[in-house]
Amino acid sequence: MNKTWVSVAIAAVFEVGWVTGLKHSSHLWEWVGTAIAIFVSFYLMIAASRHLPVGTVYAVFVGLGTAGTVIAEILLFGAQIHASKIVLIGLLLLGVVGLKLLSEEKKKEVGDV
């Protein structure tokens, strides 16, 4: 796994943070943390899109973020666990892994920074 994919994974972790923050924040510092998480997650996703196919980056970002948010709701806030929910998260993650395996990094052209 290269550093570009690691940044997509980190962006997804921050996505879980800001999505959870949008639902559960109630104090100023919680909202500040949510805003920071939004900025970091989108910054890392956009930076990764410069080196990887945009559609694949977005799909992986959203897929990991969705799965992470569901898991966080179960672990941190006592959301109900259903077998169908776990199966669907597994299918989502299988699709994310498949997209990652099928994608190629963009080749840098002369003059690209």
N, C-alpha and C positions, 0 to 999 in steps of 0.2 A: 504494500500500500504506500503510495507516495504522499508527499506533504499536501498536495492539492486535495486529495480525497480526505485526508485527515482534517483539513479546514472545513470541508463539507460536513463531516461528522460533528465537529465542534460547533459549527453553525446550527446544526440540528439540536444539539444540547441546549444552546442558548434559545432556540425556538421554543423548546419545551418550557424553559424558564419564563419567556415573555407571555406565552399563551396561558400558562398557569397564573402568572402575575395579573393578566387582564381579568381573570375570573376572581382571584382571591385577594388582590391588593386592597388595603383599606387605609393605609397611612402614607404620608408623603414619601418616606424613604423606600417603601415597597413600590410605589409608583416610579420613583427615580430608578430603582433597580430594574423594573420592567422596561423602562425607556432605554436604559443602557443595553439590556439584553436584546431589544429590537434592533438597535444600531449595530451591535456586534454580529448578530446572526445575519443580517442582510449584507453587511460589509463583507463578511467571509464568503457568503454565497456568491455575491457579485464578483469578488476577486477570483473565486474558483471558476466562474463562468468565462474568464479570460483564457483559461487553459483547457477546459473541458467543454463538451457540447452543452449548451444552455438548457435544453430540454431535459437531458439526463441529470444535470446538476439539480435542477428544480424538482424533478420527480424524486430523486434520492433525498433531497433536503426535506421535502414535504412528507415523504413516506416515513423517514426516520423520526421526524418531528411528531407526526401523528401517532406512531407506535409509542414513542417516548411519552407523549402526553397521556395516552390511555394508561400506560404502565404507572406513570406518576400519580394519576388520579386514583388508581387502585392502591398503590403502596402508601401514599401520603394522606389521602383524603377518604379512604374507605369506600371507594366506588365498588359496586357489586362486580363479582367475577362470574362470567358466563363462559361455558366451554366454547360456544360459537364465537365469542369475542376473541378468545385466545387463538382459535383456528384462523380467524380473519387477520389478526395481527401477524401470525406466522406467514400467511399468504402474502400479505403486504411486504413483509421483510424479504421473503423469497423473491418477489418482483424487484425490490430495490437492489438486492445482490445481483440478480440477473442483469439489470440495467448497467450496474457498475462493471460487471465482467464483460459486457458487450461494447462498452464505450472505449474510445481511444482519445488520448490527449491530442490537442491541436498541435500541429507542427509550427514552431516559430519560424517566421519568415525573416529575411534579411531586413533590418531596420526596426523590427518589433522590440519593444522594451519589456 
